């Protein structure tokens, strides 16, 4: 179906979790991925989520993206992402293929930016929760500072495995979503 797709995504290399400064270039990386996807599937919208989407928020430095896929769109969206060069998530606890995550890198300005692209059913509450958390962080500097402090605390405990780090910071995210809902 997608014969004329340029492979723009490079090989993903897992890295240890760290609390890196916010990089404004992540917004341009997200935009470029979004354009590549929507140029082949105009009905799909790539959203920039996660710490790199929030100015001033420190994080792993991985550009987290989300596509909320409608009924029947998932197989075609996955096929397109594969053609662009995205790879299936690997590791001990990957997301299931009915709610997959794809990974890769994008060269931008001579630097490789790591990307996690989540494909989530449009009907899933996770879509709304992900947007809310991103938007609340972007609107509240104190919340952002608390989130960064929580992430630094995780790392100070020696938790640098990306999966374990994500599980640990999930506690903070859940508390925020419960309190602000």
C-alpha positions in Angstrom: 0.0 0.0 0.0 2.9 2.4 0.8 5.3 2.0 -2.1 6.6 5.6 -2.1 7.6 5.9 1.6 11.0 7.3 2.4 12.7 5.6 5.3 13.5 8.5 7.7 13.7 6.6 11.0 17.0 5.0 12.1 17.8 2.1 14.4 16.8 2.5 18.0 19.4 2.0 20.7 18.1 1.7 24.3 19.7 4.0 26.8 19.7 4.3 30.5 17.2 6.6 32.1 18.6 10.0 33.2 17.2 13.4 33.9 18.4 15.4 31.0 17.6 19.1 30.3 14.7 19.9 28.1 15.8 20.2 24.4 13.5 22.5 22.3 14.6 20.7 19.2 12.4 17.8 20.3 9.4 19.8 19.1 10.8 20.0 15.6 11.5 16.2 15.6 7.9 15.6 16.6 6.7 17.9 13.9 8.8 16.1 11.2 7.5 12.7 12.3 4.0 14.0 12.2 4.4 15.4 8.7 5.8 12.1 7.5 2.9 10.1 8.9 0.1 12.5 7.8 1.5 12.9 4.3 0.7 9.2 3.8 -2.3 8.9 6.1 -4.0 12.3 6.4 -6.4 10.9 8.9 -3.7 10.3 11.5 -2.4 12.9 13.8 0.9 12.5 15.7 0.8 14.2 19.1 3.9 15.2 21.0 3.4 14.0 24.6 5.7 13.3 27.5 8.5 15.5 29.1 10.0 16.6 25.8 6.6 18.2 24.9 6.7 20.5 28.0 9.1 23.4 27.8 11.5 23.4 30.8 10.7 19.8 31.8 13.7 17.6 32.3 13.4 13.9 31.3 15.0 11.0 29.6 15.3 13.0 26.4 13.2 10.5 24.4 10.6 12.2 22.2 7.4 10.5 23.2 4.7 10.6 20.5 1.1 9.3 20.4 -1.2 8.4 17.6 -4.8 7.9 18.6 -6.0 5.4 16.1 -9.6 4.9 15.1 -11.4 1.6 14.5 -9.7 -0.3 11.7 -6.7 2.1 11.4 -4.2 0.2 13.5 -2.9 -2.3 10.9 -2.4 0.3 8.2 -0.8 2.7 10.7 1.7 0.0 11.9 2.5 -0.8 8.2 3.2 2.8 7.5 5.4 3.2 10.6 7.3 0.1 9.6 7.9 1.6 6.1 9.2 4.8 7.7 11.7 2.7 9.6 10.2 2.4 13.0 10.9 -0.9 14.9 8.8 -2.9 17.3 9.5 -2.3 20.9 11.8 -5.0 22.4 12.7 -5.8 26.0 11.2 -7.7 28.8 7.7 -6.1 28.9 6.7 -4.7 25.5 3.3 -3.2 24.9 0.9 -5.6 23.3 0.3 -5.4 19.5 -3.3 -4.3 20.0 -1.7 -1.1 21.7 1.8 -1.1 20.2 4.8 1.1 20.7 7.2 1.7 18.0 10.8 3.0 18.5 13.4 4.6 16.3 15.7 7.6 15.9 15.5 10.7 13.7 18.6 12.6 12.6 17.9 16.2 13.3 20.6 18.8 13.0 23.3 16.1 13.0 22.0 14.5 16.2 20.0 11.4 16.6 16.8 11.8 18.7 15.3 8.7 20.2 11.6 8.3 19.7 8.9 6.2 21.4 5.7 6.3 19.3 2.6 4.9 21.0 -0.4 3.8 19.0 -3.4 3.9 21.3 -7.1 3.2 20.4 -8.9 6.5 20.1 -11.6 5.1 22.4 -9.1 4.3 25.2 -9.2 6.5 28.3 -5.4 6.5 28.0 -5.6 9.0 25.2 -7.4 11.6 27.3 -5.2 10.9 30.4 -2.0 11.3 28.3 -3.2 14.6 26.9 -4.3 15.9 30.3 -1.0 15.1 32.0 1.0 16.8 29.3 -1.3 19.8 29.4 -1.3 20.1 33.2 2.5 19.9 33.2 2.7 22.6 30.6 0.4 24.9 32.6 1.9 24.5 36.0 5.6 25.2 36.7 5.3 23.9 40.3 3.8 20.6 39.1 6.6 20.3 36.5 9.2 21.0 39.2 7.7 18.3 41.4 7.7 15.8 38.5 11.3 16.5 37.8 12.2 16.2 41.5 10.4 12.8 41.6 12.3 11.6 38.5 15.6 12.7 40.0 14.7 10.8 43.2 14.1 7.6 41.1 17.5 7.9 39.5 19.2 8.7 42.8 17.9 5.3 44.0 19.9 3.7 41.1 16.9 2.9 38.9 18.2 3.6 35.4 16.6 0.7 33.5 14.2 2.4 31.2 11.3 0.1 31.9 11.8 0.2 35.7 12.1 4.0 35.6 8.9 4.3 33.6 7.0 2.1 36.1 8.4 4.1 39.0 7.4 7.5 37.6 4.0 6.1 36.8 3.2 6.4 40.6 3.5 10.2 40.3 1.5 10.4 37.1 -1.3 8.3 38.6 -1.4 10.5 41.7 -1.6 13.7 39.6 -4.3 12.3 37.4 -6.4 11.2 40.5 -5.9 14.5 42.2 -6.6 16.8 39.3 -9.4 14.7 37.6 
